[in-house]
């Protein structure tokens, strides 16, 4: 299907613009992405694209040929996107991965997207997010994820989720400076165990209720600075889990 749209007041263009609002996106179960790379990564979740010039139909069968003015209206990046796509929400998998990530109110979209990207690289395919975590389909989250969002199993989560994971044999690992906190350097991940790594809010860390049910809390040894960015800390921990827990 290839159709042409010339007016930015077209009803479909107005609809796509409204999808940039999180509430409307949730109600429609659709979201907007920008750029050829993300549109290719979207796979079967991609419904159609908007582009100024016709693209290869074997890659993008459903296309709307639009003006630069329309692309400019819909683009959020520093430059006008060459391609804008509309995607359906991503389905959850049937089975949890052995390495699970839990984001406890991580609020910065750039951090969340970067964590998604890193998680995929280190085999954390299942990620739970709390209600106050940055919205998973926020354009900044999707952009920072570099398309990894389309290959992850993203689910809503809360403290009950962690309690259920614990019943299923997952060891709950948090990050905190507490009396019984273990240095990451001294901790060993067992390849026969299942782990849920919990990353907390940028300012407050992991909530006390969640810390109280953790099996272990870890700290990363650093010098000359008080703390690390949550996405960086998460990458260090996930790398260790992946390399030791395989």
C-alpha positions as CSV (number, residue, x, y, z in Angstrom):
1,X,0.0,0.0,0.0
2,X,1.4,3.4,-1.0
3,X,-0.6,6.6,-0.6
4,X,0.2,10.3,-0.7
5,X,-0.6,12.9,1.9
6,X,0.2,16.5,1.2
7,X,-1.6,18.4,4.1
8,X,-0.4,18.5,7.6
9,X,-4.0,19.0,8.6
10,X,-4.9,15.5,7.3
11,X,-6.8,13.4,9.8
12,X,-4.1,10.7,9.9
13,X,-1.3,13.2,10.5
14,X,-3.3,14.7,13.4
15,X,-3.9,11.2,14.8
16,X,-0.1,10.4,14.6
17,X,0.7,13.7,16.3
18,X,-1.7,12.8,19.1
19,X,0.1,9.5,19.6
20,X,3.0,11.5,21.0
21,X,0.9,12.0,24.1
22,X,1.5,9.2,26.5
23,X,-2.1,8.9,27.6
24,X,-3.4,8.7,24.0
25,X,-0.7,6.3,23.0
26,X,-1.7,4.0,25.9
27,X,-5.4,4.1,24.9
28,X,-4.6,3.4,21.3
29,X,-1.8,0.9,22.0
30,X,0.3,2.5,19.3
31,X,3.5,4.6,19.4
32,X,5.6,6.7,17.0
33,X,9.3,6.0,16.1
34,X,11.8,8.0,14.0
35,X,14.5,6.9,11.7
36,X,15.2,4.1,9.2
37,X,17.1,2.0,11.8
38,X,14.2,1.9,14.3
39,X,11.7,1.2,11.5
40,X,13.7,-1.8,10.4
41,X,14.2,-3.0,14.0
42,X,10.4,-2.8,14.6
43,X,9.7,-5.8,12.3
44,X,6.2,-7.0,12.5
45,X,5.3,-4.3,15.1
46,X,5.6,-1.6,12.4
47,X,2.2,-0.7,10.9
48,X,3.3,1.8,8.4
49,X,5.8,4.6,7.6
50,X,5.7,8.2,6.5
51,X,8.4,9.2,4.1
52,X,9.1,12.0,1.6
53,X,10.4,9.6,-1.0
54,X,9.2,6.1,-1.8
55,X,11.2,3.4,0.0
56,X,11.8,-0.3,-1.0
57,X,8.4,-2.0,-0.7
58,X,9.9,-5.3,0.3
59,X,11.2,-3.6,3.5
60,X,8.3,-1.2,4.1
61,X,5.1,-2.5,2.4
62,X,2.9,0.2,3.9
63,X,4.0,3.7,3.1
64,X,2.5,7.2,3.1
65,X,4.4,9.6,0.9
66,X,4.3,13.0,2.7
67,X,5.9,16.4,2.5
68,X,8.9,17.6,4.4
69,X,6.6,20.0,6.2
70,X,4.6,17.0,7.6
71,X,7.8,15.2,8.7
72,X,9.0,18.4,10.4
73,X,5.7,18.6,12.3
74,X,6.0,15.1,13.6
75,X,9.8,15.0,14.2
76,X,11.2,15.4,17.7
77,X,14.9,15.1,17.0
78,X,17.3,17.9,16.3
79,X,16.9,17.3,12.5
80,X,13.9,16.3,10.5
81,X,13.4,12.5,10.4
82,X,13.7,11.0,7.0
83,X,11.2,8.2,8.0
84,X,8.6,8.2,10.7
85,X,6.9,5.0,11.7
86,X,3.8,4.0,13.6
87,X,4.0,0.8,15.6
88,X,1.6,-1.4,17.6
89,X,2.5,-2.2,21.2
90,X,4.9,-5.1,21.8
91,X,3.5,-8.4,23.1
92,X,5.0,-10.1,26.2
93,X,6.8,-13.4,25.9
94,X,5.3,-16.6,27.4
95,X,8.4,-17.4,29.5
96,X,10.7,-15.3,31.7
97,X,14.4,-15.2,31.0
98,X,16.8,-16.5,33.7
99,X,18.2,-13.0,34.0
100,X,15.5,-10.5,34.9
101,X,15.8,-6.7,35.4
102,X,13.5,-4.7,37.6
103,X,13.4,-0.9,37.3
104,X,12.1,0.8,40.5
105,X,11.0,4.3,39.5
106,X,13.9,5.0,37.1
107,X,12.6,8.3,35.8
108,X,14.9,9.7,33.1
109,X,13.9,8.5,29.6
110,X,17.5,8.5,28.4
111,X,18.6,6.3,31.3
112,X,15.7,3.9,30.8
113,X,16.4,3.6,27.0
114,X,20.1,3.0,27.6
115,X,19.3,0.4,30.2
116,X,17.0,-1.4,27.7
117,X,19.8,-1.4,25.1
118,X,22.4,-2.7,27.6
119,X,20.0,-5.3,29.0
120,X,19.6,-6.9,25.6
121,X,23.3,-7.0,25.1
122,X,23.8,-8.8,28.3
123,X,20.9,-11.3,27.9
124,X,18.4,-9.7,30.3
125,X,15.5,-10.3,28.0
126,X,12.8,-9.8,30.6
127,X,12.4,-6.3,32.2
128,X,9.8,-5.2,34.7
129,X,9.1,-1.5,35.2
130,X,7.2,0.2,38.0
131,X,4.4,2.7,37.3
132,X,6.7,5.7,38.0
133,X,9.4,4.5,35.7
134,X,9.7,6.5,32.5
135,X,7.1,5.4,30.0
136,X,8.5,2.6,27.9
137,X,7.1,4.0,24.6
138,X,8.2,7.5,25.3
139,X,10.0,8.7,22.1
140,X,13.2,9.5,24.1
141,X,13.2,6.0,25.7
142,X,12.7,4.3,22.3
143,X,15.4,6.4,20.7
144,X,17.9,5.7,23.5
145,X,17.1,2.0,23.3
146,X,18.3,1.9,19.7
147,X,15.6,-0.5,18.8
148,X,16.3,-3.0,21.5
149,X,12.8,-2.4,22.8
150,X,11.5,-4.6,20.0
151,X,13.5,-7.6,21.2
152,X,12.7,-7.3,24.9
153,X,10.0,-8.7,27.0
154,X,8.8,-5.5,28.9
155,X,6.2,-5.9,31.7
156,X,4.6,-3.9,34.4
157,X,5.9,-4.7,37.9
158,X,5.7,-3.9,41.6
159,X,6.8,-5.4,44.9
160,X,4.3,-8.2,44.5
161,X,6.1,-9.1,41.2
162,X,9.4,-9.4,43.1
163,X,7.8,-11.6,45.7
164,X,6.4,-13.9,43.0
165,X,9.8,-14.0,41.3
166,X,11.3,-15.0,44.7
167,X,8.8,-17.9,44.9
168,X,9.9,-19.0,41.5
169,X,13.5,-19.3,42.6
170,X,14.9,-16.0,41.5
171,X,17.5,-14.4,43.8
172,X,16.7,-10.7,44.3
173,X,19.8,-8.5,44.0
174,X,19.6,-4.8,44.9
175,X,22.2,-2.0,45.0
176,X,22.6,-0.1,48.3
177,X,25.0,1.0,50.9
178,X,23.8,-1.0,53.9
179,X,25.5,-2.9,56.8
180,X,25.4,-6.3,55.0
181,X,26.0,-4.9,51.5
182,X,28.6,-7.0,49.5
183,X,31.2,-5.5,47.1
184,X,30.4,-6.5,43.6
185,X,34.0,-7.6,43.2
186,X,33.5,-10.2,46.0
187,X,30.1,-11.5,44.8
188,X,29.9,-14.6,42.5
189,X,27.0,-15.3,40.3
190,X,26.2,-19.0,39.8
191,X,25.3,-20.2,36.3
192,X,22.6,-22.5,37.8
193,X,20.8,-19.7,39.6
194,X,18.2,-17.2,38.3
195,X,18.6,-13.6,39.2
196,X,16.4,-10.5,39.3
197,X,18.6,-7.4,39.3
198,X,16.9,-4.3,40.8
199,X,17.9,-0.8,39.7
200,X,16.5,2.2,41.7
201,X,15.5,5.8,41.2
202,X,18.2,8.2,40.2
203,X,17.9,10.3,43.4
204,X,16.4,8.0,46.0
205,X,17.7,4.6,45.0
206,X,15.7,1.5,45.6
207,X,12.6,1.9,47.8
208,X,13.0,0.5,51.4
209,X,10.2,-1.9,51.0
210,X,11.9,-3.6,48.1
211,X,15.3,-3.5,49.7
212,X,13.9,-5.4,52.7
213,X,13.0,-8.4,50.5
214,X,16.3,-8.5,48.6
215,X,18.4,-11.6,49.1
216,X,21.6,-9.6,48.6
217,X,22.5,-6.0,48.2
218,X,25.7,-5.1,46.3
219,X,27.8,-2.0,45.9
220,X,30.2,-1.0,43.1
221,X,33.6,0.1,44.4
222,X,34.4,3.6,43.0
223,X,36.7,6.4,44.0
224,X,36.7,10.2,43.9
225,X,32.9,10.4,43.3
226,X,29.9,9.6,45.3
227,X,27.8,7.6,42.9
228,X,27.4,6.3,39.3
229,X,24.7,7.0,36.8
230,X,22.0,4.2,37.2
231,X,22.5,3.1,33.5
232,X,26.2,2.8,34.0
233,X,25.9,1.0,37.3
234,X,23.3,-1.4,35.7
235,X,25.7,-2.1,32.8
236,X,28.5,-3.0,35.2
237,X,26.3,-5.4,37.2
238,X,24.7,-7.0,34.1
239,X,28.0,-7.6,32.5
240,X,29.2,-9.5,35.6
241,X,26.0,-11.5,35.8
242,X,26.2,-12.4,32.1
243,X,29.8,-13.4,32.1
244,X,29.7,-15.4,35.4
245,X,26.1,-16.8,35.1
246,X,26.3,-18.3,31.7
